[in-house]
Amino acid sequence: MAIVAGIDSSTTRTRIVACDADTGAVLRDGKAPHPQPEAADARSTEADPQTWLHSLGDAATGGLLEGVTAIGVSAQQHGLVGLDAGGVLVRLALLWNDPRSAGAAASLIDALGGPARWAEAIGSVPTPAYTIAKLRWLAEFEPVSAQRIAEVLLPHDWLVWQLLGHPRRRTTDRGDASGTGYWSPVTGEYRQDLVELALGHELRVPDILGPAEPAGHTPEGLLISAGTGDNMAAALGLGLRPGDAVVSLGGNGTIFAVHEQAVVDATGVISSFADATGRHLPMAGTLNAAQVLRSAAAMLGCDLEQLGDLALQSSPGAYGLVLLPYLDGERTPRLPHAAGTLTGLRAESMGPQHLARAAVEGMLCNIAEALDVLRGHGVAVNRVFLLGAAGRLAAVRDSAPRLFGVPVVIPPPGAHAARGAARQAAWALAGTPEPPVWELPDAVTLAPEGEQDLAVGNAVRQQYQAVREQFHPETAEG
């Protein structure tokens, strides 16, 4: 039996799984935290890349990698590891969630002529998370460091380079490269003119590997696959196919689907990423997801589980109570300055169970509208994989199939990105045209219960839409 391993390096920890290369069965796993450095600026999120290696070593103790013949690497997207002409780290790595590049992203959008020009150039409109926005921030606030930077690696690129023993050739993959802001999934080419617009000079850029193309072998002879970003690895680990979408309910909502072509959205609502299989991963996001439920629970003096139980004591439509969940403004729809709205208050709807139901339905209706944005650009959504602790609440599981209008898959909790990295390693090891078929054990599929259930879901969504258009008429179609 061949054994492969997948490494996922997030902002806070490293997770490793060792899997059967043929079936994907997880044989061993481990995890370890990343030491958090003292930041000179309280707003910053920076890291010494060496801590990722130390964490990897801690996670791999106990013979975790014994018998492994190939390794894949997944890591947080968009980060910036800046190296000088000799391959020496110029400064601490800037992570995707460092907020200081917000102004830089806005200035870059203006510098190229607006969102539509960016969407045409790279399939996306830069946000503060993008690598290119961090390059612009460095050029403005740390010009000496910016001038020294000769090449930029993403976190997964850097880890692969370390595992391979610092070869002269640097590599990346389509998926992670599509989050830099200077590689286009539409054309498959780097845009050095955009790098120069942000940084003031061009960069040495990593070679783009094919989905099953190895990056090389370690000095010990282990095959290292191309690696990819965490969302792309999660899609591979879940076994997504065209027509499948993922809804990840963190504090924010992340919604993406597998599609055959790049999506160019001139409004910038959809970011057109590549995936790890040669396809594409168009993505939309909401600012409000699980935090809506946490806030409602705090208002009612209960925890999330109790909120879910309360919601099940109400009925679809929450007796006419509607919550527009724009607690921190909203990205999809574009309402950056909006606040939440609770309407439909009547004597019969004033119970806590109806407020709990309105919170669940408001969050899910907002997500459903983001799924419709993808559909409006030709992306098929025939099945939704629901991730995150909030997705395991009984009330969410009850409502989601009805409101999304398609079967909803609840995967078991697990290191999906690390498993996806391992599947990529197995693919590179086999050298086959398609990745090995790995079943997703213990997944639960929930489907709408017939036409009547779908009709109830449509009625709830129409109630929500009417309220949204009443309070935010700028979001009405036409």
PyMOL commands that set and color helices and strands:
alter all, ss='L'
color gray80, all
select helices_A, chain A and resi 49-59+99-112+115-122+131-141+143-148+155-163+174-177+192-199+230-238+290-300+304-312+318-320+347-349+352-376+389-392+394-404+416-430+450-471+473-475
alter helices_A, ss='H'
color red, helices_A
select strands_A, chain A and resi 3-9+13-20+26-33+46-47+68-75+81-83+93-94+151-153+171-173+183-184+189-190+207-209+216-217+223-224+228-229+244-249+253-257+271-274+280-286+322-324+341-343+383-387+408-410+444-446
alter strands_A, ss='S'
color yellow, strands_A
deselect
rebuild
show_as cartoon
